[in-house]
Amino acid sequence: MKCFPNIIYFFCDELRADALNCYNPGRGLQTPNIDFIAERGIRYDSCYCNSPVCVPSRASILTGLYPKDMGVYHNEAAYPPFKLHEQYETIPSILRRYGYKTASFGKIHLPNGMFSFEFINEEGSEMHMGLNLKMDLAIKILPRGGFRSILGSTYPPDREYYPGRVTRNALDYMKNQKKPYFIRISYLQPHTPIIVPKPFDTLYENIFFDSTIKVSDGLSRFEKRFAEIVDAGTLTPDEIRMIKVYYYGLVAWIDSQVGYILDYLKSGGEIEDTVIIIGADHGALRGENGGLGKQTFHYTAHRFPLIIYYPPKIPMGRVEDKICENLDLGPTLFHLLNIETPSQFKGMNLLQKLEDHEVYAEIGFGEKTSYAFPNKRYGRYYGDRGWP
């Protein structure tokens, strides 16, 4: 029987590429563990999601399909009455055919009915009891009142930082699991509200962050309305700066969690024979065009980091700047494992020589189950504009 390597997929929510030192050097960002992976693997500098919203983007990654192929246009698809038109193949369902054990730890947030991992543990994510804890806590400790105040602050040091359980549960699974396994370690962080444990809350308090709200000319009606809803324009320069201090600090916390996994792999001599992937569903606005979070195609929300490490087949320190998209992950992984890519997967193998091409992305809005009411507009965006 063919011997396959273990696969560990670190997956984050609202992770901007420029929050990692390997993508944004010279700023003093402290992400040494992710840097370690990038220095020894391949880093994709122009990777874009197929939807700047959690559920459709996550579904595209696992199925290799565009959101329109599945009728998944927004986060409402995660809940009834939404139903998938059919059951689709996913990366974990395909890997199971080759003897892989598949497990997901942390946030799931997939379309209703699309749960393709054999083992799922959501402890430490917003889809379990951690959501109420996190949101209630944010409301209690932030100095601004109301919905718009849920932006970021320090987690009380006398309480367990619940998201750390995602890492611990994944480690426990790895220690008791025979090869081969495919594990997705899925953090809610650094998603808004940005609640940061000490000492990461003050890690960057002395580093300069741009605290101005820059709005591009000719914003679409959608972007203007989005900016009105999140109301970032009413934030003071110091509040904008602190949002960024907390955000980048929380990314440093994620890096520390990656470090725990790497330490385990190194101690067991497995680091050289494990596929490691760093990825996200999308990026995040942090005041750009008056927005916070995602929902538009501004490059800070549309772009996300992608790093793939596997020493036996990937040259050290390679950087690829050609455009790619998140549904390319499946075909790339299948090529790496030397297994056939199912015809369902529309992406391309990112380990081959890449040529410039277009990325198709979409978002639906305005209906409770928006799969039937996608936004039909399309086009190109230029500079800082986030909508065609």
N, C-alpha and C positions, 0 to 999 in steps of 0.2 A: 504494500500500500504506500502511496506517495506521502512523504512527510511534509506537512505544511507548517509554517511559522505561526506563532501567536500574533494576534493583531489587537492593538490598543488604540482606540479612537477617542481622543479628548475633544469634547464638543461643548462649545460655549454659546450663550445667548447674548446678542448685542455686542459682540466683540469686534472692535475696530482694529484694523491692521496696524494703525499708527500707535496703538497702545503697547506694542511689543518692541523691545529694543532692536531686534533683528530687522524690523521694518522701518524703524525710526531711530537710527543711531545718533549719538551725540547729544541726546536730551537727558541722559542720566536715568533712563528707565531701567528698572531692576526686574528683568525677566531672564535670569541666567539659565534656568532649566529649559525653557522653550528655545532660548538661543543655542543651547547645547544640541538640541534636535535639529535646528535649522543649519547649524554649522556642519553637521554630519549628514544632512539629507538634502532635499530640494525644496526651495521656497518659491511659491508662486506669488508674484507681485501684483498681478492684475486679475484676480479672481472675483467674480461677481455672482450674486445669488439670482435665482430665477423668480424670486418674489421677496420684497423687503418686509415680509411678515412671517412669523414663526411657523405656523402649520404648513402652508403651501411650500415653503422653502425646505423644511425638514422632509416632507413627503417626496419632493423632487430628488433630494440627495439619496434617499433609500431606494427609490424606484427607477431612477434614471429617466423619469418622464417630466414633461412640463406641467405646471399646475392645470392648464387648460385640458390636458389629456385626461386628467383625473376628475375634473370639475371641482378642484379645490382652490379657492381664491382667497380665503380669509380664515381667521382663527375659529369662526363659528363652525367650521367643518370638523372640529374636534368633538362636537357634542351632538346628541340627537336633536332634531330629527334627521340630521345629515346622514346619508349613506353613500358609500362608494358605489360606483356603477358596477364594479367587479373587484375581485381580489387580485391584487397585482403581486408579481414577484418583487422581492426586496433583496438588498445585499445580504442580510442575515439568513433569509430563507434559502438563498442559493448556496451560501457557504455551508449550511447544514447538510446539503447533499454530499459534500466532500468531507464530512466527519467533524465539522466544527461544532463546538458548543457555543451558543450565542447568548449574551446577556447585556442588559442595559441598566445602568445605575444613574439615578437622578431624574431629571426632567425628560418626559416622553413627548407630549404635545404633538401627536400625530392625528391624522383624520380618524374619525370614529370608525372602528373596526380594523384599522391597520396596526396591529400589534404583532410584529413578526419575530420578536426575540423570544427565545425559549424561556428565559428567566428575566423577570423585570422586578427591580426594587427602586421605587420612587422616593424612598426616604431621603429627606434633605432637599427636596425640590418643591416648587410651587404647586405641583399637582397632587401633593399629599398634605399632611397637617402643617408642613412648613409654610404654606402659603398664608394661612391665617396668622401664624406667629409673626411672619415677616411684615405683613401689611398692618396688623394691629400695632406692632412695635413702631413702625414708621410713623403712624399717625400720632402716637403718644410722644415721641421724642423729638420731632422736628419743630423748630421754632415758628414756622408759618402754619396758619390754620387752613383746613379744607383740603379738597382733592389736589389742588395744584401744589401743595406743600410736599407731596410725597416724592421727593427727589433724591435726597441722600443725607446720611449722617453716620455717627459712630455707633456700633453695636455695643450694648452694655457689657463691660468686661467681666461681670460676675455671672454671666449666663453662657451656656454652651452655644457656640456658633454652629447652628444646626446644619448648614450646608457641608461642613466638614465630614458628615456621615457618608456622603456620596463617595468620598475617597476611601474612607475606612471600610465601607462595605465592599467596594471593588477590590481592595487589597485582600480582604478575607476570602473573597471568591477565588482570586488568583492563587492564593496559597493552598487551596483545597481542590483545585481543578486540574485535571490531566489535559495535556495538549491534544489537539490544538483548540484554542478558544479565540473568539472575536468578542471583545468587550467594548461597549461604548460607555465612557464616563462623561455624563452629560450634566454640566453645571447650569443652573439658572443664572448665575453670575456672568458678567457684570450688569445684568438687566436692571432697569429702573424699577423700584427705588433702590438706590445704591447705598446699602447698609453695610458698612465696612468694619471688620473686627480690628482691634488694636493688635500690633502697632502700625498696621497698614493704612489707617485713617490719616496719619500725619506723615507718611513716608515722603510725600512730595510737597509738603506745605511751603517749602522754601524754593521750589522750582517755579519758574515763570510759566504761566498758562495764559493764553489770550483770553481776555474776559469781555471782549466786545461781541455784540450780536451783529453779524454781517448778513445783510439781506441782498440777494442778487436782483438785478433789474428784471422786470418782466415775469415775475412769479405767476404761476397758474392760479386760477381760482381755488383749486384743490389745496395747493400749498399754503395759500393765504389763510384759508379756513383752518387748515391743520395748525398753523402757527397761532391762530386766535384761540383754538381749543387748549393747546398746551400752555399758552400764555407766557412763553419764555421772555417776551419783550418787557414784561413787568419786573423781571429779576434784576437785582442790582449787579454791577460788575463783580463785587466780591462774592455774591451768590453763584454767579456763573463760574468764577474761578474755583470755588469750593466744590461745585459739582464735578469739575474736572479732577481736582485733587482726590476726591473720593473715588471717582471712576478709575483713574489710573492706579490708585492704591488697591482697589479691588482686583484689578487685573494682576497686580503683583501677588495678591493672595492666591489667585488661581495658579500662578507659576509655582508658588510654594507647594501646592497640592500635586502638581506635575512632578515636582522634585521628590516627593514621597514615593511615587510609583517608580521613578527612575532609580532611586536608591535601592528599592527592592530588586529590580531587574539586575542592577549591577552586582548586588551582593550574591545573587544566585547564578551569576555568569550568563544571564539570558539577554543582556542588553544588545549584543551583537546579532542576535537571531530573532528579533522581535520587530514586527512592523509597527511603527508609531505614527499616528496621524494627529495633527493639530488642525482644528477647523471650527466653524461656527455656522449658524443659520443665516446671519446677516450682520451688518455693522450697526452703528447708532449715530444719530444726530446729538450733538452736545451744544446746542445753541445756533448751529448753522441755519441760516434762513429762518430764524425764529423757532426752529423745531427742536423737540426732544424725543428720543426714542427712534422709531423707524417710520415706516408707512410711505415714504417717498423714495424716489430714485436718486436723490443726492448721493454723490459718491461715498460719503462717509457712512451712509446706511446701506448702500447697494454693494459696496466692496467688503470683503472679509478675508482674513488670513487663511492660507492653506499651506501646510508643511507636511511632507511625507518623508519618513526615515526608514531605510532598510539597507544596511551596509552591504549585504551580498549582491544587491542589484542596483543600488542608487549611488552615484558618485557623491563624494563629500562636497558640501558647500555650493551646490549648483543653484543658480537663480534663474528663474524663467519669467520674462516680462510680457510674453504674449498673452492675450486675453483668453481666459477660460471661465468656466461656470461650475456651479456646485453639482450639477448632475453628471459631471465628468468623473466624479470620484469612483463610482462603481466600475466602469470600464477600465480605469487605471488600476484599481485594486485587483480586478480579475486578471489583467495582463501580468501584474507583478507576481501573482500566484500561478501563472501559466494554466489558467482554466478558461473555458469558453465563455465569452460574453453573450448573454441572451439577447435576442433581437429586440426585446422590449426596451433595452437601455439605449437612449438616444445620444448619450454623451460620447466623448472621445477619450482615447488613451493619452494621458498627459505626459507619459514618459517617452513618447515618440517626438520627432521634430515637429514643433507647432508652427502653424501659420496663422496670421491674423484672421479673425472671423467675427461674426456678430453674436451677441448674447441676447436671447429673448427672455424678457422678464415681464411680469404682470401683477396686478393687484385688483381685487374686486372690492366694492364698497356699496353701502346703501341698503342692503337687504339682510334679513336675519340669517338666511342660508344663501349666501351670495354666489354659490356655484352656478346658479342660473342667470346671474346678472353681472357678468364680468365687465370691467371697463374695456371698451373696444378700441380706445385710442392707442396709437403707437407712434413711434418716431425716434429721433435722436435727441439727446440732451447735450448741451454745451456748457463748459465751465462749471459753475456752481448751480446751474438750474437743475431741479430735481423732478421735473415732470415734462413730458413732451409738449 
